[in-house]
Amino acid sequence: MADGARLVGQSGSTYELSVSMPNDADGFFGRQCPACRRLFRMQGDDYDALPDDLQLWCVYCGHHDDRADFRTEQQDARAMRAVDDVGEQIVDQLLDRALGGRTRRRPRSSSGGRAGLRLSITVTARRPAFRPKPLPAIQEEQLIRIRQCQSGGCGVRYAVFGEHRFCPVCGPLPAAVVARDALAAETTRLDALAQLPTEAAAALREQGGLTRLWVDTIENLVGVVETLAKTTFFALVTDAAQRVQGKGNVFQRLDDTATLFVDAGHPDLRDTVGVAVWQRLQQVWAARHVFTHNDGVVDARYLTRVPSSTARAGQRLTITEADCRQAIADTERLCAALATIGV
């Protein structure tokens, strides 16, 4: 067997092999979802300590199945190399038995004049000794940031390569964790834009791409708070469905959301985050509304919500990177306040 593979058992014609799957330099190895086929990584010691019958969760799509079903394509290729080596040796052994070992004889006729001399020539076929082929290395995407689950008490360490909603062991992540990750992603996107080469940044700005991305950030922040507030409210309030009935997208409206929690006996979010933060958030929410529903053009509704605005009806709002960064910081304050309700 090649280094990293060994034969651990045989029962009749069934062979049991053990093939090592090496960790990377940080002690992590790959897992691949059998449903969405996306890769993530898990810390090797944490994984080995898990029960054999534990089902894993895909960190991206939430598919959960047996641990063995999360092998990666490269891991399968490494294992199949060892299987091929065993299969080749089994075939060799079968041929040896069928041909009477490594030596076989066959007659060949030769005419020698009138007497017709007949010769028997021995032909020896010797195959070279079997040499196993080295197992292929695992060269999958390396981790950038190590995460550790704090929600379900499992403490497992893992790494992802995109937006995710699940712990590979505990399953669905708490809404507060999802919100925190989403806000971090918005900051990372702004940082990446700031690092663009001058020529690329200029082209993006000229075509309105930067403005569009900043507007997207504002819209995303509202979605983050809406999801967290709704999830938190329904988890804490037993008659939540009755309280929000007929109120539309109530969690998209800041003051209405705060009032819902107060009426259910919880602290007022406006007091928790402070007056200045709440006023800035109201401006952000109002801006998101006009960009989503009126292409950013100021209307009477916006001026009612933001009486301090110097804009006039019919003008188009402008968004800057600084506006986005302030909005992210204020939204983090609001999400932190939501996460402490009921704790």
C-alpha positions in Angstrom: 0.0 0.0 0.0 1.1 3.6 -0.6 2.0 5.8 2.3 -1.3 6.9 4.0 -3.2 3.8 3.1 -3.4 0.4 4.7 -5.4 -2.8 4.6 -7.2 -3.2 8.0 -9.3 -6.3 7.3 -10.7 -8.8 4.9 -13.8 -11.0 4.9 -13.9 -13.3 1.9 -13.8 -11.0 -1.2 -14.5 -7.9 0.9 -11.5 -5.8 1.8 -11.5 -3.0 4.3 -9.1 -0.1 3.8 -8.0 2.8 5.9 -6.9 5.9 3.9 -5.6 9.0 5.8 -7.0 12.4 5.0 -4.3 14.8 6.1 -5.2 18.1 7.8 -3.8 21.4 6.5 -1.1 23.5 8.4 -3.8 24.9 10.7 -5.2 21.5 11.6 -8.3 21.8 9.4 -9.7 19.5 6.6 -12.4 19.8 4.0 -16.1 18.9 4.0 -18.3 19.2 1.0 -22.1 19.3 1.1 -23.7 16.5 -0.9 -26.6 18.8 -1.8 -25.2 22.2 -2.8 -21.6 20.8 -3.3 -20.0 23.8 -1.6 -16.9 23.4 0.5 -16.3 24.3 4.2 -13.6 23.2 6.6 -13.6 21.7 10.1 -10.9 21.4 12.7 -9.5 17.9 12.8 -9.4 17.3 16.5 -12.9 18.7 17.0 -14.2 16.5 14.3 -12.6 13.3 15.6 -14.2 14.0 19.0 -17.7 14.0 17.5 -19.9 10.9 17.9 -19.7 8.5 14.9 -23.5 8.6 14.5 -23.7 12.4 14.5 -25.2 14.0 11.4 -23.4 17.0 9.9 -25.1 20.2 8.7 -24.1 22.1 5.6 -23.1 25.5 6.8 -24.6 27.1 3.7 -27.8 25.4 2.7 -28.6 23.5 5.9 -28.7 20.0 4.4 -27.8 17.5 7.1 -26.8 13.9 6.6 -24.3 11.2 7.8 -20.7 12.4 8.3 -19.4 10.1 5.6 -21.6 11.8 3.0 -19.6 15.0 3.4 -16.4 13.7 1.7 -14.9 16.2 -0.8 -14.1 15.3 -4.4 -10.4 15.4 -3.7 -10.8 13.1 -0.7 -12.7 10.6 -2.8 -10.0 10.7 -5.5 -7.4 10.0 -2.8 -9.3 7.1 -1.4 -10.0 5.7 -4.9 -6.3 5.7 -5.7 -5.8 3.2 -2.8 -8.8 1.1 -4.0 -7.4 1.0 -7.5 -4.1 -0.3 -6.1 -5.8 -3.1 -4.2 -7.9 -4.0 -7.2 -4.8 -4.2 -9.5 -3.1 -6.6 -7.0 -6.2 -8.8 -6.7 -6.4 -9.0 -10.5 -2.7 -10.0 -10.7 -3.3 -12.8 -8.1 -6.3 -14.1 -10.0 -4.3 -14.2 -13.3 -1.4 -16.0 -11.5 -3.7 -18.7 -10.3 -5.4 -19.0 -13.7 -2.1 -19.3 -15.6 -0.4 -21.5 -13.1 1.9 -18.9 -11.5 4.2 -16.6 -13.3 5.4 -19.3 -15.8 3.2 -20.7 -18.6 4.0 -22.9 -21.5 2.7 -23.0 -25.0 3.8 -25.3 -27.9 5.2 -24.0 -31.1 5.7 -26.1 -34.3 8.7 -25.8 -36.6 9.4 -27.8 -39.8 12.9 -29.3 -40.1 13.1 -30.9 -43.5 11.4 -34.0 -44.3 11.4 -35.4 -40.8 9.3 -32.5 -39.5 11.0 -31.7 -36.2 8.5 -30.6 -33.5 9.8 -28.4 -30.6 8.2 -27.4 -27.3 9.4 -24.0 -26.2 8.8 -22.7 -22.6 7.8 -19.1 -22.4 8.2 -17.4 -19.1 6.1 -14.2 -18.4 7.4 -12.2 -15.4 5.6 -9.1 -14.4 7.6 -6.5 -12.5 6.9 -6.3 -8.7 3.9 -4.1 -7.9 4.6 -0.6 -6.9 1.7 1.4 -5.4 1.2 4.9 -6.8 1.5 7.7 -4.3 -1.8 9.0 -3.0 -2.8 12.4 -4.4 -2.4 15.3 -2.1 -5.4 17.4 -0.9 -5.1 20.9 -2.2 -8.4 22.5 -1.3 -9.2 26.1 -0.6 -7.5 27.3 2.6 -9.2 29.0 5.5 -9.0 32.7 6.0 -10.8 33.2 9.2 -11.5 30.6 11.9 -15.0 30.5 13.4 -16.0 28.8 16.7 -19.6 27.9 17.5 -20.8 29.6 20.7 -24.5 29.0 20.2 -25.2 25.4 21.0 -22.3 24.8 23.3 -20.5 22.5 20.9 -17.5 24.9 20.5 -16.5 23.3 17.2 -14.1 25.3 15.1 -14.8 25.6 11.4 -14.2 27.9 8.4 -16.6 29.0 5.6 -16.2 30.6 2.2 -19.3 32.6 1.9 -22.5 33.7 3.7 -23.7 30.9 6.0 -26.5 30.2 8.4 -25.7 26.9 10.1 -23.1 25.4 12.5 -21.9 22.1 11.1 -22.8 20.4 14.4 -25.6 22.4 16.0 -27.5 23.4 12.9 -29.3 26.8 12.6 -27.3 29.7 14.0 -29.0 32.2 16.4 -30.5 35.2 14.7 -28.2 37.6 16.5 -25.1 35.7 15.1 -26.5 35.9 11.6 -27.1 39.6 12.0 -23.6 40.2 13.3 -22.1 38.3 10.4 -24.2 40.2 7.9 -23.1 43.6 9.3 -19.4 42.4 9.2 -19.9 41.5 5.6 -21.2 45.0 4.8 -18.1 46.5 6.4 -15.8 44.1 4.5 -17.4 45.0 1.2 -16.8 48.7 1.9 -13.2 48.0 2.8 -12.7 46.0 -0.4 -14.1 48.9 -2.5 -11.7 51.3 -0.8 -8.8 49.1 -1.9 -9.7 49.0 -5.6 -7.0 50.3 -7.9 -7.5 54.0 -8.8 -8.4 53.3 -12.4 -11.0 50.6 -11.5 -12.5 52.8 -8.7 -12.8 55.7 -11.1 -14.6 53.6 -13.7 -16.9 52.2 -11.1 -17.7 55.7 -9.7 -18.3 57.2 -13.2 -20.8 54.5 -14.1 -22.7 54.9 -10.8 -21.5 51.6 -9.4 -20.2 53.0 -6.1 -23.5 54.8 -5.5 -25.5 51.7 -6.2 -23.4 49.6 -3.8 -23.8 52.2 -1.1 -27.5 52.2 -1.6 -27.5 48.4 -1.5 -25.7 48.7 1.9 -28.5 50.9 3.3 -31.2 48.5 2.0 -29.4 45.5 3.4 -29.2 47.1 6.9 -32.9 47.4 7.0 -33.3 43.7 6.0 -30.9 42.6 8.8 -32.8 44.5 11.5 -36.2 43.3 10.1 -35.1 39.7 10.3 -33.5 39.9 13.7 -36.4 41.9 15.2 -39.1 39.6 13.9 -37.2 36.5 15.0 -36.6 37.9 18.5 -40.2 39.1 18.9 -41.7 35.8 17.9 -39.3 33.9 20.2 -40.2 36.0 23.2 -43.9 36.8 22.8 -46.3 34.0 22.9 -49.1 35.8 21.1 -46.8 37.5 18.6 -48.9 36.5 15.6 -52.0 38.2 17.0 -50.0 41.3 17.9 -48.7 41.9 14.4 -51.8 40.8 12.5 -52.9 43.4 10.1 -49.9 45.6 10.6 -48.1 44.7 7.3 -44.3 44.8 7.3 -44.2 46.2 10.8 -40.6 45.2 11.4 -39.5 47.4 8.6 -40.7 50.4 10.6 -38.5 51.5 13.4 -40.9 53.2 15.7 -43.6 50.6 15.2 -41.1 47.8 16.0 -40.0 49.6 19.2 -43.6 50.0 20.2 -44.4 46.3 19.7 -41.7 45.4 22.2 -42.8 48.0 24.7 -46.4 46.9 24.5 -45.3 43.3 25.1 -43.5 44.3 28.3 -39.9 44.7 27.0 -37.5 47.6 27.2 -37.9 50.5 24.7 -35.2 50.2 22.0 -35.2 53.9 21.6 -34.0 54.4 25.1 -31.5 51.6 24.8 -29.6 52.9 21.8 -30.0 56.6 22.7 -31.8 59.5 21.0 -28.9 60.5 18.6 -28.5 56.9 17.3 -32.3 56.5 16.9 -32.6 59.7 14.9 -29.8 58.7 12.5 -31.4 55.3 12.1 -34.7 56.9 11.2 -33.0 58.9 8.5 -31.4 55.7 7.1 -34.7 53.9 7.1 -36.4 56.8 5.4 -33.6 57.0 2.8 -34.0 53.2 2.1 -37.7 53.8 1.5 -37.3 56.4 -1.1 -34.5 54.5 -2.9 -36.6 51.3 -2.9 -39.9 52.9 -3.9 -39.1 56.2 -5.5 -35.6 55.8 -7.1 -34.2 58.0 -4.3 -36.3 61.0 -5.1 -37.4 63.0 -2.1 -41.1 63.1 -1.4 -43.4 64.6 1.2 -43.3 61.3 3.2 -39.5 61.5 3.5 -39.6 65.1 4.6 -42.2 64.2 7.3 -40.0 61.5 8.6 -36.8 63.5 8.4 -37.9 67.1 9.3 -34.2 68.2 9.7 -33.4 67.4 6.1 -32.3 70.3 3.9 -33.5 68.5 0.7 -36.5 69.6 -1.2 -39.3 67.5 -2.7 -38.2 66.3 -6.2 -34.5 66.3 -5.4 -32.6 63.0 -5.3 -30.8 61.9 -2.2 -27.1 61.2 -2.2 -25.4 58.5 -0.3 -21.7 58.4 0.6 -19.3 55.8 2.0 -19.2 57.7 5.3 -23.0 57.6 5.5 -22.8 53.8 5.1 -20.2 53.3 7.7 -22.1 55.4 10.2 -25.3 53.5 9.4 -23.5 50.2 10.0 -22.2 51.3 13.4 -25.7 52.5 14.4 -27.3 49.3 13.2 -24.8 47.3 15.2 -26.0 49.2 18.3 -29.6 48.4 17.5 -28.9 44.7 16.8 -27.0 44.5 20.1 -30.0 46.0 21.9 -32.3 43.5 20.2 -30.0 40.6 21.2 -30.2 41.6 24.9 -34.0 41.7 25.1 -35.3 38.8 27.2 -31.8 37.8 28.3 
